[in-house]
Amino acid sequence: MAPASTSPPAKAQVTTAPAKSPLVGGLADLDAAVSLRLHALFLPVPRLLLKALEVAGDGRIWLPVPISLLLISTTTSSKVSPLLVGLVAGLVLDILFVGAAKLIVRRPRPAYNAADMYVAVAADHWSFPSGHSSRAFLVAAFLAAGGFPREALFLWAASTSASRVLLGRHYVLDVVAGACLGVFEAWLSSLLLRAMCARISFLVC
């Protein structure tokens, strides 16, 4: 009787994760550790206060309200406020820049982020950069350049950004990058507004 033929065992397929730069990995680990420490340290801060700051920087408020005011102004006057035009332009840029950055970087949110966060679009699942921070600093920088109280605006923007870390929504670098992006967006929207004022007659610039 011929012995049963045996085939050699198949080799297990080994998959390895893409190599991460030691510098980037170390910076991300430090960022995560500092962020967790701050989150734990400020747990006594009333969550209701932090949630109020979260709502105050929400894009579901900041985009519809200026657009509505802009539409109302076009129906009640022959001239359009350049401040509203520039602000809406900056907010649209913010959505595009933040959404693109989140989808490219794809940094997960902190594991301790509570489940009470509203996710509007798929990009909101990612952490970097903070859209609340970019939006708050965009609004603060743009309105401050328009003559509104600078100290109050930037205090609100900084408080909103800090609340993202204390709520566990973001890491520190997320909000720092968001703040820098927001200031850049304010500068860019100001440039766009100047270009529009030079070409559009119904803007009172």
Salt bridges, closest charged atoms under 4 A:
ASP31 OD2 - ARG107 NH1 2.84
GLU54 OE1 - LYS51 NZ 3.03
GLU54 OE2 - ARG164 NH1 2.75
GLU54 OE2 - ARG169 NE 2.81
ASP58 OD2 - ARG60 NH2 2.62
ASP94 OD2 - ARG135 NE 3.95
ASP116 OD1 - ARG47 NH2 3.12
ASP116 OD2 - LYS51 NZ 3.85
ASP116 OD1 - ARG169 NH1 2.96
ASP174 OD1 - ARG107 NH1 3.02
ASP174 OD2 - HIS170 ND1 3.48
